[in-house]
């Protein structure tokens, strides 16, 4: 096959117009030299430099030892021809390095694969790691972590000592026993709020207490908050947020390292904001607790109605950490349809009244 091209001998920069014949055995380049004589140079295909340059459909090959001879040929089919003639040569154009020279289906396929992998890691692997870490996260660390968070959150609050004592008694009477060292505090604040920390601390604002009219409502609130503790919801949130790091620790099986890391970062993580699913779990847990004690769970409904009213009045504190009240009212309504027999819990009633006496009037 004959091609027109430009040849340089490497001795001078001059480019000679030439004819090139590609054969299996050799590449023959014929040109007219400076003296006006025809000259033919034969290249051995095996000595072609494997990387050749392609620009605007012109291919530039180089050959042999320094100073290199070069050959420029403009023909878009040439690479295919060379591949066919010299299949064992690793010839590669600079264009083949270029991302944009890759074909479209390949790029789309690559992007899809990467996206799928990222989604898989995000949706499957990380939640799995968070669950794995939660199952292996020691309770002692959880308690220490909760203690640190408690100290940090209570330090700027006005704690009501007498009411807190009664509140803790109320909680312990409600739940009987716990694998966590539970403590329920009452703090002074106009806010209508309450929250639970990992490891057993619950904090109730007296602004919320003042909105309550029966011990059933308080039992519903503490049942809900305690379920967050028992079901380790905050810890789950924390581990979900550090799941990339957790993944690394889990891979090497270092639960102590993970625990230390979490302990260090717990305070800076937003872990009290619960998803709808976790809220529903806590509501169901609270409801079951009320049932076990034969406490009328209508108290839970009244509590939610109060909170909903507060929310529309523009004080959404409780709802900002325990979202989606309409859903929850509906959910509890469904559960109430199957409520077993209830009776007055005299002891809880008494403690509730004494707590109410400890908190200042609004
Ligand atoms: Zn909640």
Boltz pocket constraint, residues with backbone or C-beta under 6 A from the ligand:
constraints:
  - pocket:
      binder: B
      contacts: [[A, 224], [A, 228], [A, 274], [A, 278], [A, 279], [A, 282], [A, 321], [A, 322]]
      max_distance: 6.0
